[in-house]
Amino acid sequence: MEDTNLKDYDLSYEIQYIQLFVELLKPYIRFETNPKFNGDKLKIYLIQSDKVEQQIKIKQFIYFIQLDFPRLINTRISRLLEEEKKEKDDHIEYINHITGRYVTQNLEVLSREEMIAKKRYYSENEKQYINYRYQSLPSEYELKLSGLNKKKTTLNSISELNKKYHGKIKEIHHFLEMIENYYL
């Protein structure tokens, strides 16, 4: 979900909005439509953690999109924040170790090769000639933090879009109607 490129979708078009949310919901919800179905042409399935699909009613989908989906997004954001905090803590520990301010047992037991690998991970790469000047390329650590921030930003944007497009029950009914009549 956090790897979705939101710029690939122009949400001023309803079909693209539907495409985006069907894609975002794919790990959790599957939609199926068939004119031969009795009653509603649209069936909604909740994909459980063991990949078993359970058919749900529209009311249950409304609860999912307004309660569970935002919680799933917030859980992912929390995991990314924890990962970012661990990365930053490890970097501070490394800096304190090499400057001699605070030597930790964790880094004291590392081999020379492991310390060299850590130095490479945290240090800027060599300068390269780009656009008529020398520029330092970011370290693996900086790239990792940048990637985590991009994922957090994407998840926050998805959360805002979900509020905007599914904040009211009538909007969810419209979403399902669009899937039933125009998308599948």
C-alpha positions, 0 to 999 in steps of 0.5 A: 500500500505504501509503495503505491505511486499516488501520482499515477492517478488523477482523482478528478476522474472517478474511474481512476479514483475507483482504480486506486482504491480497488488497488489499495484494498486488494490485500484486504478486500476483493470485489466480484460482480456478475449479472447472474447473481441473485439480488446484488450484482456485487459481492464483497469478500474480506480477505483474512490473514490466512488468505481465506475469503469471507463474503461480507455485506455492504454494512460490514464493508462500510465498517471496514472502510471507516474503522479497520482500514484507517487502523491498518494505515495507522499500524503501518505508519507506527511500524515505519516510525519504529523502524525509523527510530531504530535506524536513528538510534543505531546511527547515534550509537555508531557515532558515539562509538567512533567518537569515543563518547560512549562505547557500547558492548554491541559495537565492541564485539563487532569484527573489523569487517563488520565495522567497515560495513557499518562505516560504509552504511552510514558514510556518504559515498564518493563524490561523482561528477553530475551536472557539471559539478561534483556531488556527494551521493547519499549514504545507504542510511540516508537512502533508507531514512528517505524511503521510510519518510516517503512511505509515511508520506504516502500512507498519510496521503492515503489516510487523507484520501480515505477520509475525503472519499469515504468519510460519509456513508453515502460516498461509500455507497457511491463507490460501490455503485461505481465498482458494480456498474462501471469498473468490474 
